[in-house]
Amino acid sequence: MTVAPPRSVGRRAALAFLLVPPMAWLVVAYLGSLAVLLVSAFWSKNAFTGAVVHTLTVDNVSRLFTEDVYRVVTLRTIGVAALVTACCIVLAVPLALFMAKVASPRLRLALVVAVTTPLWASYLVKAYAWRVLLSPEGPLQWGTGYTPGYGLTATVITLTYLWLPYMVIPVFAAFERVPDNLIDASSDLGASDGATLRRVLAPLVFPGIAAGSIFTFSLSLGDYITVQIVGGTNQLLGNLIYEKITNNQPMAAALSLIPLTAIVLYLFAMRRTGALENV
């Protein structure tokens, strides 16, 4: 029979001391709340008193598939999240490429600061700033004579601005990890800049794009404040959930399963590409 050395026991105790609090928080607070959410989606509401009835029923979940309003809002929300993610990719890739491979060290530092500084500003301040900018009588109208006003277009523009840093940072890090000699070798072999970007850089940078898209897609999918500020009457799932919380909590829980399921499926899709393993 072997006895573990005292030093080994002490290390295990220290490791347990460090890991138990965060793991307990994850299991109790996060996974526990998700379990309660899942169960409460199968409760119902008393039509007369408005009280929650703790009797299992599938009515709330079945309404998600049978009522047109929920299908329309779900498709609209996923479409907005996908469009915001695509816009962030289009804007982030050239910016991150310039920052990582073209800009001087001083300019690179200035650009990194410029990209990350908005993250320190208040979410509401930024959203209301875009509300003023996109107003029918706002600065955009004065300067260009055109403004999209409030609606889904304004929502996509504002969400793209809000979540763009979450795409730029991982893509920039991915470009920085690409050795310069690979680019030089591609050029020496006669490849054009476009071919180098497609065949050399794109496969190596794709993990960073995948990581950034998880942030932009999930954050857009669950947002409801921006929609209330600049979205006009167009509602996304977040707004519908927020509305139902006040008068029908079981239905709000059932609606919350839609973005949760969408995020899980998106993560599995990214995992199947193998991109997340290389981040």
C-alpha positions as CSV (number, residue, x, y, z in Angstrom):
1,M,0.0,0.0,0.0
2,T,1.4,3.3,-1.1
3,V,0.8,6.6,0.7
4,A,0.7,9.8,-1.1
5,P,3.4,12.2,-0.1
6,P,2.3,15.1,2.1
7,R,3.3,17.6,-0.6
8,S,1.1,15.8,-3.2
9,V,-1.9,15.9,-0.7
10,G,-1.3,19.6,-0.1
11,R,-1.3,20.3,-3.9
12,R,-4.5,18.4,-4.3
13,A,-6.1,20.3,-1.4
14,A,-5.0,23.6,-2.9
15,L,-6.3,22.6,-6.3
16,A,-9.6,21.6,-4.8
17,F,-9.8,24.9,-2.9
18,L,-9.4,26.8,-6.1
19,L,-11.7,24.7,-8.3
20,V,-14.6,24.0,-5.9
21,P,-16.1,27.6,-5.7
22,P,-16.2,28.2,-9.5
23,M,-17.5,24.7,-10.2
24,A,-20.1,25.0,-7.5
25,W,-21.2,28.4,-9.0
26,L,-21.4,26.8,-12.4
27,V,-23.4,23.8,-11.3
28,V,-25.7,25.6,-8.9
29,A,-26.2,29.0,-10.3
30,Y,-25.9,28.4,-14.1
31,L,-26.8,24.8,-14.8
32,G,-29.4,25.0,-11.9
33,S,-31.1,28.0,-13.4
34,L,-31.2,26.4,-16.8
35,A,-32.8,23.3,-15.3
36,V,-35.5,25.5,-13.6
37,L,-36.0,27.3,-16.9
38,L,-36.6,24.0,-18.6
39,V,-39.0,22.7,-16.0
40,S,-41.0,26.0,-15.8
41,A,-41.5,26.0,-19.5
42,F,-43.9,23.0,-18.9
43,W,-45.9,24.8,-16.3
44,S,-49.1,26.9,-17.0
45,K,-50.8,30.0,-15.9
46,N,-54.2,30.2,-14.2
47,A,-56.4,32.2,-16.6
48,F,-58.4,33.7,-13.7
49,T,-55.8,34.6,-11.0
50,G,-52.7,34.8,-13.2
51,A,-50.8,32.6,-10.8
52,V,-48.3,30.0,-12.1
53,V,-49.7,26.4,-11.9
54,H,-47.0,23.9,-11.2
55,T,-48.7,21.2,-13.3
56,L,-46.8,19.7,-16.2
57,T,-48.2,20.5,-19.6
58,V,-46.8,20.8,-23.2
59,D,-49.2,23.6,-24.2
60,N,-46.6,26.3,-24.1
61,V,-44.1,24.3,-26.2
62,S,-46.7,23.3,-28.7
63,R,-47.8,26.9,-29.2
64,L,-44.2,27.7,-30.4
65,F,-44.9,25.4,-33.4
66,T,-48.5,26.1,-34.0
67,E,-48.8,29.9,-33.7
68,D,-47.5,31.9,-36.6
69,V,-46.3,34.8,-34.5
70,Y,-43.7,32.8,-32.8
71,R,-42.4,31.2,-36.0
72,V,-42.2,34.7,-37.7
73,V,-40.4,36.2,-34.7
74,T,-38.0,33.3,-34.4
75,L,-37.0,33.5,-38.1
76,R,-36.7,37.2,-37.9
77,T,-34.4,37.0,-34.9
78,I,-32.2,34.3,-36.4
79,G,-32.0,36.3,-39.6
80,V,-31.0,39.5,-37.8
81,A,-28.3,37.6,-35.8
82,A,-26.9,36.0,-38.9
83,L,-26.9,39.3,-40.8
84,V,-25.2,41.1,-37.9
85,T,-22.6,38.3,-37.8
86,A,-22.0,38.6,-41.6
87,C,-21.6,42.3,-41.4
88,C,-19.1,42.0,-38.5
89,I,-17.1,39.5,-40.5
90,V,-17.0,41.8,-43.6
91,L,-15.8,44.7,-41.5
92,A,-13.5,42.8,-39.2
93,V,-11.4,40.8,-41.6
94,P,-9.9,43.7,-43.6
95,L,-9.4,45.7,-40.4
96,A,-7.8,42.9,-38.6
97,L,-5.6,42.0,-41.6
98,F,-4.3,45.6,-41.8
99,M,-3.7,45.8,-38.0
100,A,-1.8,42.5,-37.9
101,K,0.2,42.5,-41.1
102,V,0.4,46.1,-42.5
103,A,0.2,48.7,-39.7
104,S,3.3,49.8,-37.9
105,P,3.7,48.8,-34.2
106,R,2.6,52.3,-33.1
107,L,-0.4,52.4,-35.5
108,R,-1.3,48.8,-34.5
109,L,-1.4,49.8,-30.9
110,A,-3.6,52.9,-31.7
111,L,-6.0,50.7,-33.7
112,V,-6.2,48.1,-30.9
113,V,-7.0,50.9,-28.4
114,A,-9.6,52.4,-30.9
115,V,-11.3,49.0,-31.3
116,T,-11.4,48.1,-27.6
117,T,-12.3,51.5,-26.2
118,P,-16.0,51.3,-27.1
119,L,-16.2,48.2,-24.8
120,W,-15.6,50.5,-21.8
121,A,-18.5,52.8,-22.7
122,S,-22.0,52.2,-21.4
123,Y,-24.2,49.9,-23.6
124,L,-27.2,52.3,-23.2
125,V,-25.1,55.4,-24.1
126,K,-24.0,53.7,-27.3
127,A,-27.5,52.5,-28.2
128,Y,-29.0,55.9,-27.6
129,A,-26.2,57.6,-29.5
130,W,-27.2,55.6,-32.6
131,R,-30.9,56.4,-31.9
132,V,-30.0,60.1,-32.2
133,L,-27.8,59.5,-35.2
134,L,-30.4,57.4,-37.1
135,S,-33.3,59.7,-36.2
136,P,-35.4,61.1,-39.1
137,E,-34.3,64.5,-38.0
138,G,-30.8,63.5,-36.9
139,P,-27.2,64.2,-38.0
140,L,-27.3,61.5,-40.6
141,Q,-30.3,63.1,-42.3
142,W,-28.6,66.5,-42.1
143,G,-25.3,65.3,-43.6
144,T,-26.4,62.9,-46.3
145,G,-30.1,63.6,-46.8
146,Y,-30.9,59.9,-46.0
147,T,-31.4,57.9,-42.9
148,P,-32.9,54.5,-42.5
149,G,-34.9,55.7,-39.5
150,Y,-36.0,53.2,-36.9
151,G,-36.6,49.5,-37.7
152,L,-34.8,46.3,-38.5
153,T,-32.1,48.2,-40.6
154,A,-31.3,50.4,-37.6
155,T,-31.2,47.4,-35.4
156,V,-28.7,45.6,-37.6
157,I,-26.5,48.7,-37.9
158,T,-26.5,49.3,-34.1
159,L,-25.9,45.7,-33.2
160,T,-23.1,45.5,-35.7
161,Y,-21.5,48.5,-34.1
162,L,-22.0,47.1,-30.6
163,W,-20.5,43.6,-31.3
164,L,-17.9,44.4,-33.9
165,P,-15.0,44.5,-31.3
166,Y,-15.9,40.9,-30.3
167,M,-15.2,39.9,-33.9
168,V,-12.1,42.1,-34.6
169,I,-10.2,40.9,-31.5
170,P,-10.2,37.1,-32.2
171,V,-9.6,37.7,-36.0
172,F,-6.7,40.0,-35.3
173,A,-5.2,37.4,-32.9
174,A,-5.6,34.8,-35.6
175,F,-3.9,36.9,-38.3
176,E,-1.1,37.7,-35.8
177,R,-0.4,33.9,-35.4
178,V,0.1,33.5,-39.1
179,P,3.9,33.5,-39.9
180,D,4.9,36.1,-42.3
181,N,7.1,33.6,-44.2
182,L,4.0,31.8,-45.3
183,I,2.8,34.9,-47.0
184,D,6.2,35.5,-48.5
185,A,6.4,32.0,-49.8
186,S,3.0,32.2,-51.4
187,S,4.1,35.4,-53.2
188,D,7.4,33.9,-54.3
189,L,5.5,31.0,-55.8
190,G,3.6,33.4,-58.0
191,A,0.2,33.5,-56.1
192,S,-1.7,36.7,-56.3
193,D,-2.8,38.6,-53.2
194,G,-6.3,37.2,-53.6
195,A,-5.1,33.6,-54.0
196,T,-2.9,34.0,-50.9
197,L,-5.8,35.4,-48.9
198,R,-8.1,32.5,-50.0
199,R,-5.7,29.6,-49.9
200,V,-3.2,30.5,-47.2
201,L,-4.7,33.0,-44.8
202,A,-8.4,32.1,-44.9
203,P,-8.0,28.5,-43.6
204,L,-5.6,29.7,-40.8
205,V,-7.8,32.6,-39.8
206,F,-11.1,30.7,-40.0
207,P,-10.9,29.5,-36.3
208,G,-10.7,33.2,-35.2
209,I,-13.7,34.1,-37.4
210,A,-15.6,31.1,-35.9
211,A,-14.8,32.2,-32.4
212,G,-15.9,35.8,-33.1
213,S,-19.1,34.6,-34.8
214,I,-20.1,32.8,-31.6
215,F,-20.0,36.1,-29.7
216,T,-21.8,38.2,-32.3
217,F,-24.4,35.6,-33.1
218,S,-25.3,34.8,-29.5
219,L,-25.3,38.4,-28.3
220,S,-27.5,39.5,-31.2
221,L,-29.8,36.6,-30.7
222,G,-30.6,37.5,-27.1
223,D,-30.6,41.3,-27.4
224,Y,-33.8,43.2,-26.7
225,I,-32.7,46.6,-25.4
226,T,-31.3,47.8,-28.8
227,V,-34.5,46.7,-30.5
228,Q,-36.6,48.8,-28.1
229,I,-34.3,51.8,-28.6
230,V,-33.8,51.8,-32.4
231,G,-36.0,49.0,-33.7
232,G,-39.4,50.7,-33.7
233,T,-42.2,48.3,-33.7
234,N,-40.2,45.3,-35.0
235,Q,-39.8,42.7,-32.2
236,L,-37.3,40.0,-31.8
237,L,-37.4,37.0,-29.4
238,G,-35.8,39.0,-26.6
239,N,-38.6,41.6,-26.7
240,L,-41.2,38.9,-26.8
241,I,-39.6,37.1,-23.8
242,Y,-39.4,40.3,-21.9
243,E,-43.0,41.1,-22.6
244,K,-44.2,37.6,-21.5
245,I,-42.2,37.7,-18.2
246,T,-44.6,40.2,-16.7
247,N,-47.8,38.4,-17.5
248,N,-47.0,34.7,-18.4
249,Q,-43.7,33.4,-17.0
250,P,-44.2,29.8,-18.2
251,M,-44.6,31.0,-21.8
252,A,-41.6,33.3,-21.4
253,A,-39.6,30.2,-20.2
254,A,-40.8,28.3,-23.3
255,L,-39.7,31.1,-25.6
256,S,-36.3,31.2,-23.9
257,L,-35.7,27.7,-25.1
258,I,-35.6,28.9,-28.7
259,P,-32.5,31.1,-28.5
260,L,-30.9,28.5,-26.1
261,T,-31.4,25.7,-28.6
262,A,-30.2,27.9,-31.5
263,I,-27.0,28.7,-29.6
264,V,-26.4,25.0,-28.8
265,L,-26.9,24.0,-32.4
266,Y,-24.6,26.8,-33.6
267,L,-21.9,25.7,-31.2
268,F,-22.2,22.1,-32.5
269,A,-22.0,23.4,-36.1
270,M,-18.8,25.3,-35.3
271,R,-17.4,22.2,-33.5
272,R,-18.1,20.0,-36.5
273,T,-16.0,22.3,-38.7
274,G,-13.1,21.7,-36.4
275,A,-12.5,25.4,-36.0
276,L,-13.0,25.6,-32.3
277,E,-10.3,23.0,-31.6
278,N,-7.7,25.3,-33.1
279,V,-8.7,28.5,-31.4
